Amino acid sequence: MKRQQGTTLVVVLIMLVVITLLAIATIRISNTSMLVVGNMQSRKFVENWGLQAIEQVMNSVAPFNAPSSAVAITNANGDPSLPAGISVAVSNRTCLLSAPASGYSAVSPIVPEDNVWEFSVTVTDSLTGARAVMVQGAKIRQLAGSCT
C-alpha cells in the first residue's frame, strides 16, 4: 500500500508541472497577442489620419492652384492641434499630365485643361513608432496653364 501512495504523489507532481507549463505558455501567447493588437491599432490610427489629410486636400482646389504651398491639417473639429506625437506632412502636389478638356470649341480663347495631379501624405506617431505613407492621385479640370 505504501508504494502506491508514493506513486500517486509522483504522478500528481508531474501533472502539476504540466499544468504550470501550460499556464505559462497561455500567458505568453496572450501577451504576444496583445502586442500584435496594439501594433495594429497604432497602424490603423496613423492610416486614419492619413486618410483625413487626403480628404482635406481633395476637398478644395486651392492646394492644386498653389501646388508648393503647405497644407494645414486639422482634426475633426477643425482645430489645428493634432494628438500628442502625431505629425502629418503633405508633399507638394505634382502635375503629371495636362490635356485640353473635351467638349469645348477649339476657337475658344480660354479652354480648360484636365490635369492629373499626385501627392503623398506621411503620418508619423512618435509615441508608438507607427508610420504610414499614402499616395493619392486626382484629375481636376482647371484653367489652362494651371499645370506647371
Backbone as JSON Lines, residues from 0, in Angstrom:
{"i":0,"aa":"M","n":[0.8,-1.18,0.0],"ca":[0.0,0.0,0.0],"c":[0.85,1.26,0.0]}
{"i":1,"aa":"K","n":[1.9,1.27,0.78],"ca":[2.71,2.46,0.9],"c":[3.41,2.8,-0.41]}
{"i":2,"aa":"R","n":[3.74,1.78,-1.21],"ca":[4.37,2.02,-2.51],"c":[3.39,2.76,-3.43]}
{"i":3,"aa":"Q","n":[2.12,2.46,-3.39],"ca":[1.14,3.1,-4.23],"c":[0.97,4.56,-3.85]}
{"i":4,"aa":"Q","n":[1.03,4.89,-2.57],"ca":[0.87,6.28,-2.15],"c":[2.04,7.13,-2.66]}
{"i":5,"aa":"G","n":[3.21,6.62,-2.69],"ca":[4.37,7.35,-3.22],"c":[4.25,7.56,-4.72]}
{"i":6,"aa":"T","n":[3.7,6.57,-5.43],"ca":[3.5,6.68,-6.86],"c":[2.45,7.76,-7.17]}
{"i":7,"aa":"T","n":[1.44,7.82,-6.38],"ca":[0.4,8.83,-6.57],"c":[0.99,10.22,-6.4]}
{"i":8,"aa":"L","n":[1.84,10.4,-5.44],"ca":[2.49,11.69,-5.22],"c":[3.33,12.11,-6.42]}
{"i":9,"aa":"V","n":[4.07,11.2,-6.99],"ca":[4.91,11.49,-8.16],"c":[4.02,11.86,-9.35]}
{"i":10,"aa":"V","n":[2.93,11.13,-9.58],"ca":[2.02,11.41,-10.7],"c":[1.38,12.79,-10.52]}
{"i":11,"aa":"V","n":[0.97,13.11,-9.32],"ca":[0.36,14.42,-9.05],"c":[1.37,15.53,-9.27]}
{"i":12,"aa":"L","n":[2.61,15.35,-8.86],"ca":[3.65,16.37,-9.06],"c":[3.92,16.57,-10.55]}
{"i":13,"aa":"I","n":[3.94,15.5,-11.32],"ca":[4.15,15.62,-12.77],"c":[2.99,16.36,-13.41]}
{"i":14,"aa":"M","n":[1.76,16.05,-12.98],"ca":[0.59,16.75,-13.52],"c":[0.63,18.25,-13.17]}
{"i":15,"aa":"L","n":[1.06,18.57,-11.96],"ca":[1.18,19.98,-11.58],"c":[2.21,20.71,-12.43]}
{"i":16,"aa":"V","n":[3.32,20.05,-12.73],"ca":[4.34,20.67,-13.58],"c":[3.78,20.9,-14.99]}
{"i":17,"aa":"V","n":[3.05,19.92,-15.54],"ca":[2.47,20.06,-16.87],"c":[1.44,21.2,-16.89]}
{"i":18,"aa":"I","n":[0.59,21.26,-15.88],"ca":[-0.41,22.34,-15.82],"c":[0.27,23.7,-15.69]}
{"i":19,"aa":"T","n":[1.33,23.79,-14.91],"ca":[2.07,25.04,-14.76],"c":[2.69,25.46,-16.09]}
{"i":20,"aa":"L","n":[3.26,24.53,-16.82],"ca":[3.84,24.84,-18.13],"c":[2.77,25.32,-19.12]}
{"i":21,"aa":"L","n":[1.61,24.68,-19.09],"ca":[0.51,25.11,-19.95],"c":[0.04,26.53,-19.58]}
{"i":22,"aa":"A","n":[-0.03,26.83,-18.31],"ca":[-0.43,28.17,-17.87],"c":[0.58,29.22,-18.32]}
{"i":23,"aa":"I","n":[1.86,28.92,-18.2],"ca":[2.9,29.86,-18.63],"c":[2.83,30.07,-20.14]}
{"i":24,"aa":"A","n":[2.62,29.01,-20.91],"ca":[2.5,29.14,-22.36],"c":[1.29,29.99,-22.74]}
{"i":25,"aa":"T","n":[0.19,29.8,-22.04],"ca":[-1.02,30.59,-22.31],"c":[-0.79,32.07,-22.02]}
{"i":26,"aa":"I","n":[-0.12,32.37,-20.95],"ca":[0.17,33.77,-20.61],"c":[1.08,34.39,-21.67]}
{"i":27,"aa":"R","n":[2.08,33.67,-22.11],"ca":[2.98,34.2,-23.15],"c":[2.24,34.44,-24.46]}
{"i":28,"aa":"I","n":[1.37,33.54,-24.85],"ca":[0.6,33.7,-26.08],"c":[-0.33,34.91,-25.98]}
{"i":29,"aa":"S","n":[-0.96,35.08,-24.82],"ca":[-1.86,36.24,-24.67],"c":[-1.07,37.54,-24.68]}
{"i":30,"aa":"N","n":[0.11,37.57,-24.09],"ca":[0.94,38.79,-24.13],"c":[1.36,39.12,-25.57]}
{"i":31,"aa":"T","n":[1.74,38.1,-26.33],"ca":[2.11,38.31,-27.72],"c":[0.91,38.82,-28.53]}
{"i":32,"aa":"S","n":[-0.25,38.26,-28.27],"ca":[-1.46,38.71,-28.97],"c":[-1.76,40.17,-28.64]}
{"i":33,"aa":"M","n":[-1.57,40.56,-27.4],"ca":[-1.8,41.96,-27.01],"c":[-0.85,42.89,-27.74]}
{"i":34,"aa":"L","n":[0.4,42.48,-27.92],"ca":[1.36,43.31,-28.65],"c":[0.95,43.45,-30.12]}
{"i":35,"aa":"V","n":[0.5,42.36,-30.71],"ca":[0.07,42.39,-32.12],"c":[-1.13,43.32,-32.28]}
{"i":36,"aa":"V","n":[-2.1,43.21,-31.39],"ca":[-3.29,44.06,-31.46],"c":[-2.91,45.52,-31.25]}
{"i":37,"aa":"G","n":[-2.02,45.8,-30.32],"ca":[-1.57,47.17,-30.1],"c":[-0.9,47.76,-31.32]}
{"i":38,"aa":"N","n":[-0.07,46.96,-31.99],"ca":[0.6,47.43,-33.21],"c":[-0.41,47.69,-34.33]}
{"i":39,"aa":"M","n":[-1.4,46.83,-34.44],"ca":[-2.43,47.02,-35.47],"c":[-3.23,48.29,-35.2]}
{"i":40,"aa":"Q","n":[-3.54,48.56,-33.92],"ca":[-4.28,49.77,-33.57],"c":[-3.46,51.01,-33.9]}
{"i":41,"aa":"S","n":[-2.18,50.98,-33.61],"ca":[-1.32,52.12,-33.91],"c":[-1.26,52.37,-35.42]}
{"i":42,"aa":"R","n":[-1.13,51.28,-36.18],"ca":[-1.08,51.42,-37.63],"c":[-2.38,51.98,-38.19]}
{"i":43,"aa":"K","n":[-3.51,51.48,-37.71],"ca":[-4.81,51.99,-38.16],"c":[-5.0,53.45,-37.76]}
{"i":44,"aa":"F","n":[-4.5,53.83,-36.6],"ca":[-4.62,55.21,-36.14],"c":[-3.92,56.17,-37.1]}
{"i":45,"aa":"V","n":[-2.68,55.84,-37.48],"ca":[-1.96,56.73,-38.4],"c":[-2.55,56.66,-39.81]}
{"i":46,"aa":"E","n":[-3.07,55.49,-40.21],"ca":[-3.73,55.4,-41.52],"c":[-4.98,56.28,-41.56]}
{"i":47,"aa":"N","n":[-5.73,56.31,-40.47],"ca":[-6.92,57.17,-40.42],"c":[-6.55,58.65,-40.52]}
{"i":48,"aa":"W","n":[-5.48,59.05,-39.87],"ca":[-5.03,60.44,-40.0],"c":[-4.57,60.73,-41.42]}
{"i":49,"aa":"G","n":[-3.94,59.76,-42.07],"ca":[-3.53,59.93,-43.46],"c":[-4.72,60.1,-44.39]}
{"i":50,"aa":"L","n":[-5.75,59.29,-44.18],"ca":[-6.97,59.42,-44.99],"c":[-7.65,60.76,-44.75]}
{"i":51,"aa":"Q","n":[-7.66,61.21,-43.51],"ca":[-8.26,62.51,-43.2],"c":[-7.49,63.63,-43.9]}
{"i":52,"aa":"A","n":[-6.17,63.53,-43.93],"ca":[-5.36,64.54,-44.61],"c":[-5.63,64.54,-46.11]}
{"i":53,"aa":"I","n":[-5.76,63.36,-46.71],"ca":[-6.08,63.27,-48.14],"c":[-7.44,63.91,-48.41]}
{"i":54,"aa":"E","n":[-8.41,63.63,-47.57],"ca":[-9.75,64.22,-47.75],"c":[-9.68,65.74,-47.67]}
{"i":55,"aa":"Q","n":[-8.9,66.28,-46.75],"ca":[-8.81,67.74,-46.62],"c":[-8.16,68.36,-47.84]}
{"i":56,"aa":"V","n":[-7.16,67.7,-48.41],"ca":[-6.52,68.23,-49.62],"c":[-7.48,68.15,-50.8]}
{"i":57,"aa":"M","n":[-8.21,67.03,-50.91],"ca":[-9.09,66.82,-52.05],"c":[-10.37,67.65,-51.99]}
{"i":58,"aa":"N","n":[-10.73,68.18,-50.82],"ca":[-11.97,68.95,-50.68],"c":[-11.88,70.36,-51.22]}
{"i":59,"aa":"S","n":[-10.72,70.77,-51.68],"ca":[-10.55,72.13,-52.19],"c":[-9.6,72.11,-53.37]}
{"i":60,"aa":"V","n":[-9.82,73.01,-54.3],"ca":[-8.91,73.12,-55.44],"c":[-7.7,74.0,-55.07]}
{"i":61,"aa":"A","n":[-7.79,74.72,-53.96],"ca":[-6.71,75.64,-53.55],"c":[-5.34,74.97,-53.46]}
{"i":62,"aa":"P","n":[-5.22,73.76,-52.87],"ca":[-3.88,73.15,-52.82],"c":[-3.3,72.84,-54.2]}
{"i":63,"aa":"F","n":[-4.16,72.73,-55.21],"ca":[-3.68,72.44,-56.57],"c":[-3.42,73.72,-57.36]}
{"i":64,"aa":"N","n":[-4.02,74.83,-56.93],"ca":[-3.72,76.12,-57.56],"c":[-2.38,76.67,-57.07]}
{"i":65,"aa":"A","n":[-1.99,76.28,-55.87],"ca":[-0.67,76.64,-55.32],"c":[0.01,75.34,-54.87]}
{"i":66,"aa":"P","n":[0.54,74.58,-55.83],"ca":[1.0,73.23,-55.52],"c":[2.19,73.11,-54.58]}
{"i":67,"aa":"S","n":[2.95,74.19,-54.4],"ca":[4.1,74.09,-53.5],"c":[3.82,74.69,-52.13]}
{"i":68,"aa":"S","n":[2.6,75.17,-51.9],"ca":[2.28,75.75,-50.6],"c":[1.99,74.64,-49.59]}
{"i":69,"aa":"A","n":[2.23,74.96,-48.33],"ca":[1.98,74.0,-47.25],"c":[0.47,73.82,-47.05]}
{"i":70,"aa":"V","n":[0.09,72.63,-46.64],"ca":[-1.32,72.33,-46.36],"c":[-1.44,72.08,-44.87]}
{"i":71,"aa":"A","n":[-2.3,72.85,-44.21],"ca":[-2.52,72.68,-42.78],"c":[-3.59,71.62,-42.57]}
{"i":72,"aa":"I","n":[-3.27,70.61,-41.8],"ca":[-4.21,69.54,-41.5],"c":[-4.83,69.82,-40.13]}
{"i":73,"aa":"T","n":[-6.15,69.68,-40.05],"ca":[-6.86,69.92,-38.8],"c":[-7.53,68.64,-38.33]}
{"i":74,"aa":"N","n":[-7.92,68.64,-37.05],"ca":[-8.65,67.48,-36.54],"c":[-10.12,67.58,-36.93]}
{"i":75,"aa":"A","n":[-10.94,66.68,-36.46],"ca":[-12.35,66.62,-36.86],"c":[-13.12,67.88,-36.48]}
{"i":76,"aa":"N","n":[-12.67,68.6,-35.46],"ca":[-13.35,69.82,-35.03],"c":[-12.86,71.06,-35.78]}
{"i":77,"aa":"G","n":[-11.93,70.87,-36.71],"ca":[-11.36,72.0,-37.43],"c":[-10.23,72.67,-36.68]}
{"i":78,"aa":"D","n":[-9.85,72.09,-35.57],"ca":[-8.78,72.63,-34.73],"c":[-7.43,72.13,-35.27]}
{"i":79,"aa":"P","n":[-6.44,73.02,-35.44],"ca":[-5.15,72.58,-35.99],"c":[-4.3,71.75,-35.04]}
{"i":80,"aa":"S","n":[-4.72,71.6,-33.77],"ca":[-3.92,70.81,-32.84],"c":[-4.19,69.32,-33.07]}
{"i":81,"aa":"L","n":[-3.13,68.6,-33.3],"ca":[-3.21,67.16,-33.54],"c":[-2.95,66.42,-32.24]}
{"i":82,"aa":"P","n":[-3.28,65.14,-32.15],"ca":[-2.98,64.38,-30.94],"c":[-1.48,64.36,-30.66]}
{"i":83,"aa":"A","n":[-1.13,64.16,-29.41],"ca":[0.28,64.16,-29.0],"c":[1.06,63.11,-29.78]}
{"i":84,"aa":"G","n":[2.19,63.52,-30.31],"ca":[3.07,62.6,-31.02],"c":[2.76,62.41,-32.49]}
{"i":85,"aa":"I","n":[1.65,62.94,-32.98],"ca":[1.26,62.75,-34.39],"c":[1.78,63.9,-35.23]}
{"i":86,"aa":"S","n":[2.45,63.57,-36.32],"ca":[2.86,64.59,-37.29],"c":[2.36,64.16,-38.67]}
{"i":87,"aa":"V","n":[1.79,65.12,-39.39],"ca":[1.23,64.86,-40.71],"c":[1.92,65.79,-41.71]}
{"i":88,"aa":"A","n":[2.48,65.23,-42.77],"ca":[3.16,66.03,-43.79],"c":[2.55,65.72,-45.16]}
{"i":89,"aa":"V","n":[2.12,66.77,-45.85],"ca":[1.58,66.64,-47.2],"c":[2.63,67.15,-48.17]}
{"i":90,"aa":"S","n":[2.99,66.33,-49.15],"ca":[4.02,66.73,-50.11],"c":[3.47,67.79,-51.07]}
{"i":91,"aa":"N","n":[4.38,68.39,-51.82],"ca":[3.94,69.29,-52.88],"c":[3.14,68.49,-53.9]}
{"i":92,"aa":"R","n":[2.13,69.11,-54.44],"ca":[1.33,68.46,-55.46],"c":[2.09,68.54,-56.78]}
{"i":93,"aa":"T","n":[2.16,67.42,-57.48],"ca":[2.9,67.33,-58.74],"c":[1.92,67.07,-59.87]}
{"i":94,"aa":"C","n":[1.98,67.93,-60.9],"ca":[1.13,67.73,-62.07],"c":[1.83,66.76,-63.01]}
{"i":95,"aa":"L","n":[1.19,65.63,-63.25],"ca":[1.79,64.59,-64.08],"c":[1.42,64.7,-65.55]}
{"i":96,"aa":"L","n":[0.2,65.22,-65.82],"ca":[-0.3,65.23,-67.19],"c":[-1.33,66.33,-67.34]}
{"i":97,"aa":"S","n":[-1.33,66.97,-68.5],"ca":[-2.32,68.0,-68.79],"c":[-2.79,67.81,-70.22]}
{"i":98,"aa":"A","n":[-4.12,67.85,-70.39],"ca":[-4.7,67.69,-71.72],"c":[-5.89,68.63,-71.85]}
{"i":99,"aa":"P","n":[-6.13,69.2,-73.05],"ca":[-7.29,70.07,-73.22],"c":[-8.57,69.31,-72.89]}
{"i":100,"aa":"A","n":[-9.46,69.97,-72.19],"ca":[-10.72,69.34,-71.8],"c":[-11.6,69.15,-73.02]}
{"i":101,"aa":"S","n":[-12.3,68.04,-73.07],"ca":[-13.17,67.77,-74.2],"c":[-14.49,68.52,-74.05]}
{"i":102,"aa":"G","n":[-15.13,68.8,-75.19],"ca":[-16.43,69.46,-75.16],"c":[-16.36,70.97,-75.3]}
{"i":103,"aa":"Y","n":[-15.19,71.51,-75.59],"ca":[-15.05,72.95,-75.76],"c":[-14.65,73.25,-77.19]}
{"i":104,"aa":"S","n":[-14.98,74.42,-77.65],"ca":[-14.67,74.84,-79.0],"c":[-13.17,75.06,-79.14]}
{"i":105,"aa":"A","n":[-12.64,74.65,-80.25],"ca":[-11.2,74.82,-80.49],"c":[-10.84,76.28,-80.69]}
{"i":106,"aa":"V","n":[-11.81,77.12,-81.02],"ca":[-11.51,78.53,-81.23],"c":[-11.77,79.36,-79.97]}
{"i":107,"aa":"S","n":[-12.21,78.72,-78.92],"ca":[-12.46,79.44,-77.67],"c":[-11.15,79.97,-77.12]}
{"i":108,"aa":"P","n":[-11.13,81.24,-76.67],"ca":[-9.88,81.8,-76.18],"c":[-9.37,81.14,-74.89]}
{"i":109,"aa":"I","n":[-10.27,80.67,-74.06],"ca":[-9.85,80.02,-72.81],"c":[-10.45,78.62,-72.78]}
{"i":110,"aa":"V","n":[-9.62,77.63,-73.02],"ca":[-10.05,76.24,-72.98],"c":[-9.49,75.62,-71.71]}
{"i":111,"aa":"P","n":[-10.35,75.11,-70.82],"ca":[-9.81,74.47,-69.61],"c":[-9.06,73.19,-69.94]}
{"i":112,"aa":"E","n":[-8.26,72.78,-68.99],"ca":[-7.46,71.57,-69.16],"c":[-7.83,70.55,-68.07]}
{"i":113,"aa":"D","n":[-7.73,69.29,-68.43],"ca":[-7.86,68.22,-67.45],"c":[-6.45,67.89,-66.97]}
{"i":114,"aa":"N","n":[-6.17,68.19,-65.72],"ca":[-4.85,67.97,-65.15],"c":[-4.87,66.78,-64.2]}
{"i":115,"aa":"V","n":[-3.85,65.96,-64.29],"ca":[-3.69,64.81,-63.39],"c":[-2.6,65.16,-62.39]}
{"i":116,"aa":"W","n":[-2.99,65.18,-61.11],"ca":[-2.08,65.55,-60.03],"c":[-1.79,64.34,-59.15]}
{"i":117,"aa":"E","n":[-0.65,64.4,-58.46],"ca":[-0.29,63.37,-57.5],"c":[0.36,64.03,-56.29]}
{"i":118,"aa":"F","n":[0.08,63.5,-55.11],"ca":[0.73,63.97,-53.89],"c":[0.77,62.83,-52.89]}
{"i":119,"aa":"S","n":[1.6,62.97,-51.89],"ca":[1.68,61.94,-50.85],"c":[1.47,62.56,-49.48]}
{"i":120,"aa":"V","n":[1.01,61.74,-48.58],"ca":[0.8,62.14,-47.19],"c":[1.6,61.17,-46.32]}
{"i":121,"aa":"T","n":[2.4,61.71,-45.41],"ca":[3.18,60.9,-44.48],"c":[2.73,61.23,-43.07]}
{"i":122,"aa":"V","n":[2.32,60.2,-42.34],"ca":[1.88,60.37,-40.96],"c":[2.79,59.55,-40.08]}
{"i":123,"aa":"T","n":[3.3,60.18,-39.01],"ca":[4.2,59.5,-38.08],"c":[3.7,59.7,-36.66]}
{"i":124,"aa":"D","n":[3.7,58.61,-35.91],"ca":[3.36,58.66,-34.48],"c":[4.65,58.42,-33.71]}
{"i":125,"aa":"S","n":[5.19,59.47,-33.11],"ca":[6.47,59.34,-32.41],"c":[6.34,58.53,-31.12]}
{"i":126,"aa":"L","n":[5.14,58.4,-30.58],"ca":[4.96,57.63,-29.34],"c":[5.04,56.13,-29.57]}
{"i":127,"aa":"T","n":[4.45,55.65,-30.66],"ca":[4.44,54.21,-30.93],"c":[5.39,53.79,-32.04]}
{"i":128,"aa":"G","n":[5.87,54.76,-32.83],"ca":[6.75,54.44,-33.94],"c":[6.01,54.05,-35.21]}
{"i":129,"aa":"A","n":[4.68,54.11,-35.18],"ca":[3.9,53.77,-36.37],"c":[4.06,54.85,-37.42]}
{"i":130,"aa":"R","n":[4.07,54.44,-38.69],"ca":[4.25,55.38,-39.79],"c":[3.45,54.89,-40.99]}
{"i":131,"aa":"A","n":[2.81,55.82,-41.68],"ca":[2.06,55.46,-42.89],"c":[2.36,56.49,-43.97]}
{"i":132,"aa":"V","n":[2.58,56.01,-45.18],"ca":[2.78,56.87,-46.33],"c":[1.72,56.48,-47.36]}
{"i":133,"aa":"M","n":[0.94,57.47,-47.79],"ca":[-0.12,57.22,-48.77],"c":[0.08,58.14,-49.95]}
{"i":134,"aa":"V","n":[-0.17,57.62,-51.15],"ca":[-0.06,58.4,-52.37],"c":[-1.45,58.5,-52.98]}
{"i":135,"aa":"Q","n":[-1.81,59.71,-53.39],"ca":[-3.14,59.95,-53.95],"c":[-3.01,60.67,-55.28]}
{"i":136,"aa":"G","n":[-3.84,60.3,-56.21],"ca":[-3.9,60.97,-57.5],"c":[-5.26,61.64,-57.65]}
{"i":137,"aa":"A","n":[-5.31,62.67,-58.49],"ca":[-6.57,63.38,-58.73],"c":[-6.57,63.95,-60.13]}
{"i":138,"aa":"K","n":[-7.71,63.88,-60.78],"ca":[-7.89,64.5,-62.09],"c":[-8.81,65.7,-61.87]}
{"i":139,"aa":"I","n":[-8.31,66.9,-62.2],"ca":[-9.04,68.13,-61.91],"c":[-9.11,68.98,-63.18]}
{"i":140,"aa":"R","n":[-10.27,69.49,-63.47],"ca":[-10.44,70.42,-64.59],"c":[-10.12,71.82,-64.08]}
{"i":141,"aa":"Q","n":[-9.1,72.43,-64.68],"ca":[-8.64,73.74,-64.26],"c":[-8.45,74.62,-65.47]}
{"i":142,"aa":"L","n":[-8.23,75.91,-65.21],"ca":[-7.93,76.84,-66.29],"c":[-6.62,76.45,-66.95]}
{"i":143,"aa":"A","n":[-6.49,76.8,-68.22],"ca":[-5.27,76.49,-68.96],"c":[-4.08,77.12,-68.26]}
{"i":144,"aa":"G","n":[-2.97,76.41,-68.22],"ca":[-1.76,76.9,-67.61],"c":[-1.64,76.61,-66.13]}
{"i":145,"aa":"S","n":[-2.59,75.9,-65.56],"ca":[-2.54,75.6,-64.12],"c":[-1.54,74.5,-63.8]}
{"i":146,"aa":"C","n":[-1.26,73.67,-64.77],"ca":[-0.32,72.57,-64.57],"c":[1.08,73.07,-64.94]}
{"i":147,"aa":"T","n":[1.85,73.34,-63.92],"ca":[3.2,73.87,-64.17],"c":[4.26,72.93,-63.65]}
